[in-house]
Amino acid sequence: MNASTTHTDTYTRTRIKICGLTREQDVDAAVAAGADAIGFVLYAKSPRAVTAARAADLAKRLPPFVTPVLLFVNASATEIGAACAMVAGATVQFHGDESAEDCQLATGDAARPYLRAARIPLGEDAQAFDLVQFVHDYSNAQAILLDAHVDGYGGGGKTFNWSLLPPSVNAHLVLSGGLTSANVGDGITSVRPRCKSLAVDVSSGVEAEDAHGKPLKGIKDPEKIRQFVAAVRAADRHLAGM
């Protein structure tokens, strides 16, 4: 391993966020599988959207030390503040075009922790994205979430080229975009040595399918959740043994 591996000497467990939940049974399944955070999409144009009131009801099911995360896209500070007032202990995720000033205004000058999504271009264009500068610009963020840049907002189940990320990033990162139980181990192996600590974020990769194999957006499959968590833990054990 390269010298940047020293970033992760103290951080050996990959945190897991299951995002886009809309049902009680899916929240319960994610918690039972060992998720560290549960994401609720408060963006009306998303097929996984819930209202702030619905997110608050679902978040009441969470036990201690499982964090609710509220995802917004270009929402006003007033809207964000009202939603956060309904969901105790929530972390905010900014997934639109919010500036660093927008994030600070909406979270009370960093009094409330937030994640800022970085939309990484697909293919070879990923190397043109200046992640180091992005981290600097959003230095008040608790972590930078890496997602694939597709039309609209959200990764669309696409995976960007992890190998083109900078070799050393002075930030906590959250890897997202097209993750499944089949590829999350490779993602962890590739990205963790590059940052302070790593978490992973999955949505479409743990969704149920209809009889024709079409994803049911916002409806999770408890077995896929269990398989995803198991794959993350297997990757942690593998890295610990290297």
Backbone as a ProteinNet text record, in pm:
[ID]
protein_1_A
[PRIMARY]
MNASTTHTDTYTRTRIKICGLTREQDVDAAVAAGADAIGFVLYAKSPRAVTAARAADLAKRLPPFVTPVLLFVNASATEIGAACAMVAGATVQFHGDESAEDCQLATGDAARPYLRAARIPLGEDAQAFDLVQFVHDYSNAQAILLDAHVDGYGGGGKTFNWSLLPPSVNAHLVLSGGLTSANVGDGITSVRPRCKSLAVDVSSGVEAEDAHGKPLKGIKDPEKIRQFVAAVRAADRHLAGM
[TERTIARY]
83.7	0	87.5	32.2	112.5	109.8	184.6	200	69.3	-26.3	-152.4	-233.6	-193.8	-263.5	-261.7	-163.2	-156.2	-279.4	-352.6	-477.5	-571.1	-570.2	-676	-633	-517.2	-468.6	-565.4	-632.9	-721.1	-864.8	-897.8	-1034.4	-1041.2	-1091.4	-1088.9	-1228	-1333.2	-1468	-1537.4	-1583.8	-1656.1	-1799.4	-1837.4	-1974.8	-2068.2	-2194.1	-2290	-2415.9	-2453.3	-2579.6	-2668.6	-2791.6	-2891.7	-2984.7	-2997.9	-3068	-3195.3	-3284	-3405	-3511.6	-3520.3	-3619.3	-3753.5	-3859.6	-3993.9	-4090.9	-4047.7	-4139.8	-4082.3	-4171.3	-4130	-4047.4	-4094.3	-4025.6	-3885.4	-3864.4	-3730.8	-3636.4	-3689.1	-3609.1	-3568.5	-3662.1	-3633.4	-3530.5	-3542.4	-3449.5	-3307.9	-3296.4	-3164.1	-3098.9	-3178.1	-3125.5	-3082.9	-3166.6	-3136	-3009.1	-2983.5	-2864.6	-2736.9	-2751.3	-2634	-2598.1	-2693.4	-2666.1	-2636.5	-2547.7	-2511.4	-2596.8	-2652.1	-2732.2	-2841.9	-2952.4	-3068.2	-3099.1	-3109.4	-3131	-3273.6	-3326.5	-3459.8	-3446.9	-3507.3	-3495.9	-3608.6	-3573.9	-3671.6	-3659.2	-3675.9	-3668	-3786.5	-3884.8	-4014.5	-4006.2	-3906.3	-3895.9	-3837.8	-3788.4	-3730.6	-3840.3	-3826.1	-3923	-3916.6	-3813.9	-3797.4	-3830.6	-3893.7	-3918.6	-4018.8	-3995	-4091.6	-4103.3	-4210.5	-4225.3	-4144.2	-4124.9	-4053.9	-4129.8	-4262.5	-4342.9	-4328.4	-4326.7	-4308.6	-4169.3	-4067.6	-3931.6	-3925.6	-3995	-3994.9	-4058.5	-4168.2	-4233.3	-4141.8	-4077	-3987.5	-3865.6	-3814.3	-3694.8	-3720.6	-3845.3	-3878	-3852.3	-3838.3	-3812.8	-3664.7	-3579.5	-3435.9	-3391.4	-3307.5	-3252.1	-3138.1	-3085.1	-2971	-2853.3	-2781.7	-2657.2	-2677	-2800.5	-2826.9	-2876.6	-2805.6	-2827.4	-2925.6	-3027.6	-3111.7	-3042.4	-3049.6	-2989.3	-3098.4	-3110.4	-3211.2	-3144.4	-3185	-3124.3	-3208.1	-3140.2	-3205.4	-3136.1	-3212.1	-3158.4	-3203.9	-3112	-3139.2	-3260	-3275	-3385.3	-3345.6	-3445.5	-3418.3	-3375.2	-3306.6	-3264.2	-3385.4	-3492.9	-3614.6	-3672.8	-3679.1	-3730	-3642.7	-3513	-3420.8	-3433.2	-3439.8	-3452.5	-3580	-3690.4	-3818.5	-3814.5	-3753.6	-3744	-3655.1	-3543.5	-3450.9	-3514.3	-3602.8	-3671.1	-3764.3	-3804.8	-3895.5	-3822.2	-3694.5	-3617.5	-3497	-3509.7	-3403.1	-3274	-3163.9	-3032.7	-2999	-3070.6	-3049.2	-2921.5	-2857	-2750.3	-2812.7	-2765.6	-2816.4	-2723.9	-2783.1	-2705.7	-2746.6	-2650.4	-2674.8	-2636.3	-2734.5	-2711.3	-2740.6	-2744.5	-2772.5	-2656.5	-2684.8	-2583.2	-2549	-2569.1	-2550	-2403.5	-2384.7	-2250.2	-2213.4	-2088	-2045.1	-2121.1	-2148.6	-2224	-2367.6	-2427.5	-2563.2	-2567.5	-2469.1	-2464.8	-2450.5	-2364.3	-2342.6	-2465.7	-2532.2	-2652.6	-2761.5	-2779	-2886.5	-2859.2	-2733.6	-2699.2	-2652.5	-2671	-2633.4	-2484.3	-2416.2	-2269.9	-2201	-2240.7	-2178.4	-2214.2	-2312.6	-2355.1	-2421.6	-2489.6	-2548.3	-2459	-2421	-2332.9	-2400.2	-2319	-2374.3	-2274.8	-2330.9	-2255.4	-2276.9	-2173.1	-2187	-2153.9	-2248	-2225.8	-2137.9	-2037.2	-1954	-1993.3	-2031.5	-2079.9	-1962.3	-1913.8	-1793.6	-1831.9	-1772	-1806	-1777.7	-1854.3	-1834.3	-1715.4	-1662.3	-1552.7	-1424.7	-1344.6	-1214.7	-1226.2	-1342.3	-1361	-1351.1	-1355	-1346.8	-1217.8	-1109.3	-982	-976.8	-1072.4	-1075.6	-1143.6	-1212.5	-1281.2	-1179.3	-1171.5	-1072.3	-1131	-1120.4	-1177.7	-1105.5	-976	-900.5	-950.8	-976	-1029.4	-1170.9	-1251.8	-1389.1	-1389.2	-1300.2	-1287.5	-1249.9	-1159.2	-1119	-1237	-1313.5	-1425.6	-1532.6	-1551	-1652.9	-1586	-1493.7	-1414.5	-1497.1	-1614.7	-1699.9	-1785.9	-1785.4	-1864.6	-1805.7	-1893.4	-1846.4	-1780.6	-1832.7	-1775.9	-1819.2	-1744.7	-1779.5	-1830.9	-1950.4	-2010.1	-1980.8	-1925.2	-1887.6	-1996	-2058	-2163.8	-2134	-2192.5	-2173	-2253.4	-2196.1	-2263.2	-2343.2	-2474.7	-2565.2	-2667.7	-2752.9	-2858	-2947.4	-2984.6	-3063.8	-2973.6	-3033.5	-2958.3	-2966.1	-2853.3	-2842.5	-2760.9	-2704.5	-2614	-2681.1	-2812.1	-2882.4	-2837.4	-2779.4	-2732.3	-2605.5	-2535.7	-2412.5	-2290.2	-2183.1	-2056.7	-1950.9	-1884.8	-1774.7	-1644.5	-1538.7	-1410.3	-1334	-1341.2	-1278.1	-1128	-1065.2	-919	-867.9	-955.3	-913.3	-924.2	-966.4	-969.1	-826.5	-805	-671.6	-620	-488.7	-433	-441.6	-457.1	-463.3	-557.7	-664.6	-765.6	-782.6	-760.4	-764.3	-908.3	-987.8	-1128.8	-1185.1	-1295.6	-1375.5	-1461.9	-1463.8	-1538.7	-1650.1	-1755.6	-1865.1	-1876.3	-1854	-1859.4	-2001.9	-2052	-2187.3	-2184.6	-2300.3	-2311.6	-2297.4	-2409	-2406.7	-2350	-2343.8	-2288.3	-2388.2	-2335	-2411.5	-2325.5	-2382.2	-2301.6	-2188.6	-2203.6	-2103	-1981	-1997.8	-1883.8	-1837.7	-1912.5	-1876.9	-1740.6	-1703.8	-1572.6	-1459.6	-1474.1	-1373.2	-1368	-1484.4	-1488.2	-1415.9	-1440.1	-1374.5	-1223.4	-1181.7	-1038.8	-970.5	-1040.4	-982.8	-980	-1086.4	-1101.6	-1051.1	-1062.8	-1026.2	-883	-782.9	-646.5	-624.8	-723.7	-707	-758	-817.1	-886.6	-871	-923.7	-917.8	-995.7	-1118.9	-1202.1	-1302.7	-1365.6	-1458.6	-1589.7	-1698	-1830.2	-1885.3	-1990	-2054	-2202.9	-2261.8	-2401.8	-2467.9	-2574.2	-2641.2	-2789.3	-2847.8	-2992	-3045.7	-3021.2	-3075.7	-3020.3	-2898.6	-2835.4	-2899.2	-2992.1	-3060.8	-3212.2	-3256	-3399.5	-3459.9	-3587	-3662	-3691.8	-3734.2	-3770	-3909.2	-3975.5	-4105.4	-4087.5	-4196.3	-4190.8	-4111.5	-4091.9	-4017.9	-3873.6	-3831.6	-3694.9	-3673.3	-3781.1	-3769	-3760.1	-3662.8	-3647.1	-3771.6	-3801.6	-3911	-3849.4	-3840.2	-3768.8	-3835.5	-3754.8	-3804.4	-3849	-3850.4	-3888.4	-3763.9	-3722.1	-3597.3	-3620.9	-3516.9	-3516.8	-3431.6	-3490.5	-3412.9	-3295	-3309.6	-3198.4	-3084	-3116	-3011.2	-2940.2	-3015.8	-2952.8	-2855.5	-2897.8	-2809.4	-2684.6	-2702.7	-2588.5	-2491.9	-2546	-2461.6	-2378.3	-2442.7	-2370.8	-2264.8	-2297.9	-2201.2	-2081.4	-2104.9	-1995.3	-1903.9	-1962.7	-1881.4	-1794.1	-1852.8	-1777	-1666.9	-1693.7	-1591.7	-1474.4	-1504.2	-1397.3	-1315.8	-1382.3	-1310.5	-1213.7	-1263.6	-1177.6	-1060.1	-1085.2	-978	-869.9	-912.1	-814.1	-738.4	-808.5	-743.6	-634.9	-652	-554.9	-438.9	-443.7	-334.8	-211.7
-120.4	0	125.8	238.2	359.3	435.2	543.8	618.5	676.2	700.4	760.9	667.8	539.5	445.6	491.5	572.6	620.6	701.6	752.9	822.7	733.3	603.9	516.5	426.3	449.9	361.6	353.9	463.1	466.1	430	428.3	406.8	277.3	173.7	43.5	-7.2	54.8	7.8	105.3	52.7	133.4	156.2	281	313.4	292.2	260.8	226.3	312.3	374.3	447.1	381.4	351.7	302.6	420	458.6	581.3	553.9	653.5	645	556.1	551.5	466.8	538.1	461.3	517.8	438.3	319.9	231.6	190	165.1	122.8	-5.5	-104.4	-233.8	-224.2	-127.7	-110.6	-43.4	51.6	111.7	4	-78.9	-185	-283.7	-317.6	-412.5	-355.6	-226.7	-163.5	-158.6	-125.3	-122.6	-262.6	-361.8	-499.1	-550.5	-504	-549.1	-483.1	-370.8	-304.2	-172.6	-107.2	23.2	127.7	218.9	327.8	451.8	466	584.3	545.6	618.6	596.6	726.4	721.7	842.9	858.6	980.1	1014.4	1126	1106.6	1201.8	1304.2	1428.4	1536.7	1624.6	1560.6	1625.9	1575	1660.1	1616.3	1548.7	1582.6	1525.5	1383.8	1338.1	1203.9	1099.2	982.9	875	815.5	850.6	801.3	909.6	1015.3	1129.8	1096.7	1155.1	1155.3	1298.4	1328.3	1459.6	1464.5	1584.1	1598.6	1529.2	1538.2	1473.1	1321.4	1267.8	1123.2	1080.7	1158.9	1128.9	1128.8	1224	1231.2	1106.6	1060.1	939	817.5	804.5	691	699	819.5	836.5	800.3	807.6	770.8	623.1	543.1	400.1	370.1	471.1	447.6	435	336.5	324	423.4	433.8	523.4	487.8	588.8	576.5	533.2	534.2	523.1	660.4	722	862	879	962.4	998	1104.5	1089	1185	1236	1367.8	1431.1	1487.7	1436	1476.2	1585.8	1696.4	1810.1	1842.2	1897.3	1945.5	2089.6	2183	2325.4	2376.9	2327.7	2373	2501.6	2575.5	2698.3	2667	2761.7	2745	2729.4	2798.2	2788.5	2647.5	2590.1	2453.4	2352.8	2369.4	2277.5	2289	2410.6	2430.6	2371	2385.7	2331.6	2178.9	2117.2	1971.3	1920.5	1987	1944.4	1958	2054.8	2072	1955.2	1884.6	1771.5	1639.4	1632.8	1508	1530.9	1489.2	1512	1442.8	1515.2	1456.6	1429.7	1493.2	1465.8	1531.1	1461.3	1518.1	1561.2	1672.7	1723.6	1679.6	1637.8	1604.6	1698.3	1775.3	1867.1	1798.2	1783	1703.8	1782.3	1914.8	1995.7	2084.2	2212.3	2309.2	2407.4	2366.8	2455.7	2498.9	2627	2678.8	2650	2671.3	2654.5	2750.5	2870	2968.6	2921.3	2862.6	2808.7	2701.7	2613.4	2504.6	2557.9	2656.2	2712.2	2786.2	2858.4	2930.8	2834.3	2725	2630.5	2545.6	2531.2	2446.6	2527.5	2657.8	2739.6	2753	2787.3	2803.1	2679.6	2564.4	2435	2381.6	2441.8	2386.5	2250.9	2229.4	2101.1	2032.1	1907.2	1839.6	1821.9	1833.9	1812.6	1740	1672.8	1609	1689.6	1703.1	1772	1673.8	1655.6	1563.6	1627	1551.8	1589.3	1498.7	1557.5	1480.5	1453.6	1329.6	1291.3	1247.6	1305.7	1267.3	1119.8	1063.2	924	911.7	790.4	762.1	834.4	860.2	923.7	1068.5	1127.9	1266.7	1282.9	1172.2	1180.1	1246.8	1226.4	1281.8	1433.4	1492.2	1637.9	1705.4	1626.8	1685.2	1709.4	1833.1	1869.7	1844.4	1721.5	1684.9	1754.4	1771.9	1839.5	1982	2052.8	2189.1	2187.2	2088.3	2076.6	2057.8	1973.4	1952.1	2082	2156.6	2285.1	2382.1	2387.1	2480.2	2449.1	2318.9	2276.6	2221.2	2296.7	2250.4	2232.4	2294	2277.9	2151.9	2082.4	1960.5	1850.4	1771.3	1657.2	1555	1540.4	1449.4	1493.8	1448.8	1471.2	1338.8	1342.5	1223.3	1222	1113.4	1101.4	1024.9	1091.2	1028.2	1048.9	965.4	978.5	1095.6	1167.7	1281.9	1233.9	1233.6	1198.9	1311	1302.3	1403	1403.6	1523	1532.9	1525.3	1491	1484.8	1343	1295.2	1156.2	1081.4	968.6	895.5	808.9	789.3	710.3	566.1	514.3	376.8	356.8	465.7	458	462	397.7	395.1	473.7	567	638.5	559.9	605.7	534.9	571.7	485.2	513.6	532.6	463.6	467.3	604.6	690	822.3	929.4	891.4	987.1	1020.7	1137.9	1172.9	1069.3	1048	945.8	980.1	1110.6	1150.4	1269.7	1249	1353	1372.4	1493.5	1521.9	1547	1440.3	1452.1	1314.4	1312.6	1191.4	1182.3	1067	1049.3	946.8	965.4	869.4	826.5	700.1	649.6	609.9	661	633.2	615.1	586.2	574.9	433.3	365.3	233.8	122.3	140	35.1	-78.9	-201	-321.5	-412	-522.7	-617.6	-676	-673.2	-732.5	-643.7	-510.8	-422.9	-336.4	-336.2	-244.6	-278.4	-405.7	-442	-381.8	-384.3	-322.6	-172.3	-111.8	32	69.6	-7.2	19.2	2.6	-103.2	-129.5	-18.2	35.3	139.6	275.5	310.7	448.5	469	369.6	394.2	442.6	388.4	438.1	583.5	644	778.5	887.7	851.3	952.3	926.9	1018.5	1003.8	881.9	870	754.9	740.5	623.5	597.1	541.3	591.9	533.2	500.3	420.4	388.9	418.7	451.7	494	419	344.7	265.4	295.9	297	313.8	213	237.7	149.2	7.3	-6.3	-137.8	-233.1	-184.2	-272.4	-264.6	-223.1	-211.2	-341.1	-358.8	-475.1	-460.7	-570.7	-571.2	-630.3	-590.4	-649.8	-783.2	-842.1	-974.4	-975.1	-857.9	-847.9	-801.5	-794.3	-752.9	-603.5	-527.3	-381.4	-330.5	-243.1	-192.4	-119.6	-140.4	-70.8	41.9	158.8	268.4	308.5	310.2	344.5	225.3	106.8	-16.5	-103.4	-131.7	-203.4	-352.8	-429.4	-574.6	-608.6	-663.7	-688.8	-783.1	-879.8	-971.4	-898.9	-808.8	-730.2	-639.8	-585.8	-503.6	-588.3	-707.1	-795.6	-832.7	-863.7	-899.9	-783.4	-663.2	-545	-522	-525.9	-506.7	-614.4	-739.1	-848.5	-825.8	-773.6	-747.8	-637.4	-535.6	-428.6	-483.8	-563.1	-619.5	-712.8	-786.7	-875.5	-793.3	-679.8	-593	-535.6	-499.6	-449.4	-555.7	-678.6	-786.9	-811.1	-803.8	-825.1	-718.7	-590.9	-484	-492.5	-533.9	-545.6	-651.9	-752.4	-860.9	-835.6	-723.8	-694.9	-636.6
0	0	0	-52.6	-59.7	72.2	75.4	200.5	251.4	159.5	203.1	291.3	298.2	384.9	530.5	568.1	706	744.5	645	674.6	756.3	729.3	779	893.4	949.6	1055.3	1172.7	1204.2	1319.5	1284	1155.1	1110.7	1030.4	1092.9	1027.4	990.2	1041.8	1011	916.2	806.3	709	756.9	772.3	809.7	690.1	719.3	613.9	626.4	515.4	507.8	402.8	441	348.1	318.6	192.6	157.8	77	76.8	-2.6	57.6	190.5	255.8	266.8	248.5	250.8	337.5	387.5	459.4	594.3	689.1	822.6	817.5	742.6	740.5	681.8	593.4	536.2	635.1	710.8	818.3	918.2	957.3	1053.6	998.4	870.3	809.2	803.4	771.9	765.7	903	1004.3	1140.5	1184.4	1156.6	1196.6	1128.9	1006.2	933.5	982.9	1054.7	1109.3	1044.3	978.3	917	1024.4	991.5	1082.6	1061.2	941.3	907.8	810.8	820.3	735	663.7	529.6	452.8	404	419.7	372	269.1	152.3	42.6	51.6	79.3	87.3	-37.3	-150.9	-281.7	-361.6	-381	-432.8	-569.9	-650.8	-784.4	-784.8	-672.5	-665	-650	-714.1	-694.1	-554	-478	-341.2	-238.3	-282.2	-194.2	-84.3	32.3	142	192.6	259.7	321.3	450.2	500.2	627.3	739.1	735.3	838.8	832	711.4	696.3	742.3	707.6	753.4	905.7	966.6	1112.6	1173.5	1115.7	1166.4	1153.3	1038.3	1015.9	1107.5	1128.8	1212.2	1357.6	1400.2	1538.2	1565.9	1461.3	1477.8	1504.2	1484.4	1493.8	1639.1	1668.1	1802.8	1822.1	1943.9	1965.5	1875.2	1833.3	1756.7	1611.8	1562.7	1420	1375.3	1281.3	1245.8	1131.1	1147.9	1033.9	949	817.9	725.4	632.9	624	540.5	416.1	299.1	172	107	72.5	8.1	-123.9	-216.6	-343.2	-362.9	-345.2	-368.3	-289.9	-168.2	-82.5	-10.8	35	108.3	250.8	311.1	450.4	541.6	508.1	588.6	583.2	462.6	446.6	520.9	509.4	575.7	726.8	776.4	919.7	975.1	902	947.3	951.9	852	849.8	962.7	984.4	1089.7	1227.8	1242.5	1370.3	1399.2	1295.1	1310.1	1332	1293.8	1301	1392	1515.2	1612.6	1571.2	1586.1	1561.6	1417.2	1325.1	1183.5	1131.9	1039.6	957.6	826.1	770.8	644	531.3	420.2	300.5	188.5	139.1	28.2	-101.8	-191.6	-312.2	-439.5	-428.9	-546.1	-583.9	-600.4	-643.5	-532.4	-408.9	-294.4	-279.6	-257.6	-230.4	-84.7	-52.1	86.8	177.3	127.1	206.2	228.2	125.4	139	247.5	246.8	344.4	486.3	503.1	635.7	685.9	596.2	634.9	680.1	605.1	634.3	757.3	794.3	908.7	1029.4	1024.7	1139.6	1155.5	1044.7	1048.2	1105.3	1053	1083.3	1221.7	1288.2	1416.9	1397.8	1283.6	1250.7	1147.2	1169.7	1073.3	937.7	833	699.4	609.8	509.7	403.2	276.5	197.1	67.5	-43.3	-135.1	-245.6	-352.3	-395.7	-509.5	-625.5	-735.4	-850.2	-944.2	-940.3	-1014.4	-1155.7	-1259.6	-1397.1	-1423.8	-1515.4	-1553.8	-1648.2	-1657.9	-1750.6	-1715.7	-1819.2	-1799.1	-1753.1	-1769.1	-1726.7	-1575.5	-1502.1	-1356.6	-1310.7	-1386.2	-1342.6	-1355.8	-1427.4	-1442	-1323.5	-1241.4	-1125.6	-1014.5	-966.4	-864.5	-725.5	-679.1	-549.8	-434.9	-446.7	-341.1	-322.4	-432.3	-422.5	-367.9	-408.3	-359	-207.6	-158.2	-13.8	55.9	-3.6	54.4	58.6	-49	-57.1	47.8	75.8	173	299.1	351.2	465	592.1	598.5	716.5	710.2	598.1	586.4	673.6	733.3	810.8	719.5	598.7	499.5	361.2	261.1	121.4	65	8.8	-50.2	-199.8	-248.2	-388.4	-463.1	-560.3	-638.6	-786.8	-870.7	-1014.8	-1068.9	-1163.9	-1224.5	-1345.1	-1329.9	-1439.2	-1453.4	-1554.5	-1570.7	-1447.6	-1403.4	-1282.1	-1160.1	-1046.4	-920.8	-865.6	-815.7	-774.2	-877.4	-836.2	-923.5	-1027.3	-1015.7	-1115.7	-1123.2	-1013.3	-1014.7	-1095.3	-1128.5	-1207.6	-1116.9	-1160.9	-1088.1	-1164.5	-1099	-1163.2	-1143.5	-1207.3	-1203.6	-1076.2	-975.3	-846.1	-857.9	-951.9	-962.2	-1005	-1057	-1102.9	-995.4	-874.9	-764.5	-721.7	-661.4	-613.1	-513.7	-508.3	-419.4	-271.7	-238.2	-98.1	-83.6	-7.8	12.2	163	210	352.6	397.9	393.9	431.5	459.5	532.9	545.9	420.7	355.7	232.6	250.5	170.9	164.1	18.5	-9.5	-146.5	-180.4	-292.8	-337.6	-488.5	-546	-691	-742.2	-763.1	-826.1	-741.8	-610.9	-526.4	-508.2	-504	-475.5	-388.6	-344.5	-267.2	-351.3	-484.6	-572.6	-592.3	-581.7	-611.3	-495	-384	-274.8	-215.7	-213.2	-160.8	-242.9	-374.9	-461.3	-439.9	-419.8	-395.7	-267.5	-161.8	-34	-47	-112.4	-129.2	-207.4	-307.2	-391.6	-324.1	-250.8	-203.1	-60.9	25.5	165.6	183.6	112.4	133.6	93	28.8	-23.6	70.6	186.1	265.4	414.9	495.6	641	688.7	641.9	673.2	560.8	553.3	444.3	497.5	441.5	460.2	321.8	316.8	189.5	200	85.8	79.7	-35.3	-6.7	-109.9	-111.1	-229.8	-243.7	-345.2	-473.8	-576.8	-566.2	-513.3	-504.7	-406.2	-324	-228.8	-247.3	-365.7	-388.4	-441.4	-409	-455.5	-605.1	-666.7	-808.1	-825.5	-933.9	-961.6	-1034	-1076.3	-1138.6	-1269.2	-1327.7	-1453.6	-1433.2	-1307.6	-1278.3	-1280.2	-1280.4	-1281.1	-1137.6	-1108.5	-971.4	-922.1	-796.7	-730.9	-647.5	-703.8	-639.9	-509.8	-404.2	-271.9	-190.5	-252	-182.8	-169.5	-47.8	-27.1	-8.7	-41.4	-26.5	95.3	201.3	323.5	301.5	211.1	184.8	114.5	22.1	-43.8	56.3	150.6	255.4	335.7	377	455.2	375.5	247.9	164.3	147.4	134.8	119.6	244.9	360.3	486.1	504.1	471.6	484.3	393.2	272.6	180.3	231.6	294.4	353.5	465.2	553	663.5	613.6	507	449.8	397	334.3	283.6	398.8	508.9	625.8	679.4	690	741.1	648	518.3	421	435	446.3	459.5	591.6	696.1	827.5	825.8	738.1	733.4	640.9	566.9	470.8	538.9
[MASK]
++++++++++++++++++++++++++++++++++++++++++++++++++++++++++++++++++++++++++++++++++++++++++++++++++++++++++++++++++++++++++++++++++++++++++++++++++++++++++++++++++++++++++++++++++++++++++++++++++++++++++++++++++++++++++++++++++++++++++++++++++

